Amino acid sequence: MNFKFATGLLVIFVALLGGGYYLSQKTAPSASVKPDAEVKAVIGTATYDWGTIGINNGDVEATFEIKNEGTAPLKLLNTSTSCACTEAQFTYEGATSSLYGMHTTSNDILEVSPGKTATLKAIYDPLFHGPSGTGPITRQVFVETNDPASPTLTFTLLAEVVEDVAEEVTISPQAQDLATVIYGDVAEATFSLVNNTQQVVNVTRVTTSCGCTTAKLDSEKLSAGSRTNISVAFDPAFHKDDTDLGDLTRTVFIETDHPEFAKLTADITANVIKK
């Protein structure tokens, strides 16, 4: 046998062997857990709408909360996304997980103790698909659990991706439905304050329509083309009476030093009930 030919075969064999090992690592079997009737996974809103975003304006993020209202540890596993343009990551008690995506396989299992809450962050890259990625988009994040009543949690992300964003300051989305909120619980939502102008914008005042609702910004100074999160908390038991029961709307007011966008608003809606 020709020596060069034999050497080539050996190289190919080693490459295939190494490639097979790499492939086996990437296609490792998913983790599995037994359902536990003592576990209860509870989420607030399962949908986040970024509104209109520019394809060249960078990644956007959304956060969701998963609370364990059961008496046994809630296990979160096999987290994945519906598209390679989207990734997800957990934060729990100060620790941050790996990034999970459409093609990511991991045996990680996050255990959430009874009464505790894990935060799920979704990250979307509007430029991932290039110019063909413009238009309305829907992306999803999937999380498996050991809660037999909710074996898979699905979180939906919405946006309208455009080539050029109008020069304006906006709150996105304009409204969020918290669905059913139990009196005594505190419901949360996250909005984005987006500065698509060419100047620095400073937030001068943040107020709400009711003492039962609070709003806090991650940053009160937005450079040109940047955004910041607005964390909103709604406590229907704030007044210690029944004034915050039924179908409700609460409003967040944001004032800025931009003369054309001096006052902005966003709403949360909820149906508050007593157990």
N, C-alpha and C positions, 0 to 999 in steps of 0.2 A: 504494500500500500504506500502511495506517495506520502512522504512525511508531512508536507504542507497540508495535504487534504485531511490526513488524520488529525493534525493539530486543529484544523478548522472545525472538524466534527466535535472535538473535545470542547472547544470554546462554545460552540452552539449548545452542546449538552449542558454545560455549566450554566450558560445564560438561561436556558429553559428551566433548569432546576431552580435557579435563583428566582426567576419570574414566577414559577409555580408557588414557591414559598411566599413571595410577596402577595400574590393573588389570594393565597389561603389566609393570609393575615387580613386582607381587606374584606374577605367574604366570610369572616368568622361568624358562627351562628349567633343569632340574637339572644339576649338574656331572657330568662323566663322566671316568673314567680307564681306562687299559688294565690288564688283569690282569697281574700280575708273579709268576712262579713262584718268585722269590727272596724273596718276602715271606711272613712267617708271623705272623698275628695270633693271640695267645694271651690268653685271659681267664681269670680265676679263677672265682668264682661269678658266674652270670648271673641270679640271682634274689635279690630282697631282700624280706623280709616285715616290715612295720612292726608287725605284731600289731594290737591294738586302739588306734585313735586317735579323738580327739574331733573332731567336725565344726567346732567353734569354737575349737580349740586351735592354729590356725595351720598354716603349711606344714610339711611334713616332707621330709627329704632322705635320699638314699642315694648311695653312691659305688661305682663299679666301676673296675677297672683293665684297660687294654688294652696289652699288651706286644708289641713287635716282636721276635720271635726269629728273623727272617730276616736276610738280608745286603743287602737293598735297602730303601729307605724305604717304610714302611707309610703309605698314604694313607687318611684317614678323611673321609668326605664324606656329603652328603645326610642329615644327622642329622634325625630326626623322631620324633614321639611318637604314640601311638594315640588321644590325647584332648587337647582344649584345656586341660584341668585340669593337665596335666603338661608340664614343660619340662625341657630338658637343656642341659648346658654342659660344655665341655672345659677342663681345665687341663693345660698342658704346659710344662715348663721355666720356670715362673714367670709364664707368660702365660695369660690367661683369654679364652675365646672369647665370642661372642655367645650369647644364649639361643635355643635352637631348640625349636619346638613342633609341634603338629599342622598348623598352617596356615603355618608359616614356610618360605619358600623362600630358599635362599642358595647362592651359588657357592663358599662357603668350602671349602677343602681343607686339612686338617691333616696335615702330614707328620711321622711319628714315625721317628726314626733307628734303625738296627739296635741292639738291646740296650736301647733306651729304652722308657719307659712313659708313657702318657697316662692321666689320670684323668677319668672321666666322672661328672658329678654329675647326679642326677635329682631334680627338685623337684615335689612333688605338693601341690595345694591342695584339701583335703577339702571346703571350703565352696563351691567353684566352681559346683557344680550345685544348691546350696541343700539343703533338707530331703530332696529326692528322691535325694540322693547318699549316703544312709546304706546300710549293708549291706556285704557282701563286695565288694571291688573288685579288678580286675586291670588294670594298665596296662603298656604296653610302650614301650621306646625302641629305635629302629632306627638302625643305623649301617652305611652301605655302606663297603666297603674295596676295595683292589686285590689282595687275597689271593684267588686263584682257588679255594682250598679253603674260604674263608669269605667269600663276596661280601657277605653281610649278617650283621651281629652283632645279636642280639636280646636285650635285657635286660628281665626281667619284674619288676614291682613288685606286691606284694600287701598288703592291709590289710583290716581290718574297721572300717568307719566307723560310729561310734555318736553319738547326740545328747549323752549324758552319760557321761563316763568315771569309773569308780570311783576314789575317793581312795586311791591306792596309789603305791608306787614300784616300777617294773618294769624289766627288761631285755628289749628286743625286737629281733629274735626270740629265742626261748629257745634255739634251736639253728640252726647253719648247716652245711651240707655243702659242704666244699671240693672234693669229688669227687676226682679223681686228682691227686696231687701228686708231682712228680718229686723224688727224693732229691737234695739239693743246691740246690733252689730254695726260696725263702721264700714261703709262701702267706699271704695277708692277708684279713681280714674286718672288717666294721664292724657294731657293734651300737649300739643307742640306749639310754641310761639315761634313763628318763622319770619326772619328778616330777609326779604328778597330785594331790598333796596341796595344802593351803592354807598350808604353811609352807616355809621354806628348809630344804633337805636338803644336808648336807655328806658327801662321801665320805671316809672315814677310812682306808681301806686297800684296795689292789688287789693281788691275788695270782693265781697260776695253778697248775694241778696238775702242771706240768712246766717245767723250765728251758728246754725247747725252745719254749715259748710265752710271749709277752710281751703285756701289755695296757696301753694308755695312754689316759687320758681327756682330752678337749679342755678340760674344766673340772671341778674337784672341788667346786664350789659351784653348786647348782641352786636357782634361785628357784622360787616356787610356779608350777606349770603349765608349767615349762620342760623341756628335754631337752638331752642332750649326747651326742656320739659316743664310742664306745669302739673304738679301733683295736687289732686283735689281729693279731699276726704269729706264724706257726708255721714253725719251722726244723727239719725232720726230721733234718738232719745235725749238729744241736747237740752230740750226744754222741759224734760221730765214730765210731759203730759202727752195728750193725743193729738197735738196740733200738726205733727209730721207723720200722719197716717194717710194711706190712700195713694192716688196718683199725684205725684209732685214734680215740679220743675224748679230747679235752683240755678242761679246764674252767677258766673264768674266775670268780673269786670277788670280789665287791664288798661291802664293808662300809660302812654309813652310820651317821649319828648319829640316825636316826629309830628309835625303840624298836620300832615295829611292822614295820619293814622293815630290820632291822639287817644281814641277810645275804642276798645275792642271788647267783644263779649263771647262767651261760650256757655252752653247749657248742659246740665245733667238732668235726666229724668229717671224716675223710679216709682215702683209700686211697693209701698211700705206696709207690711202686715205684722201682726203679733202672732207668735206661735200659739 
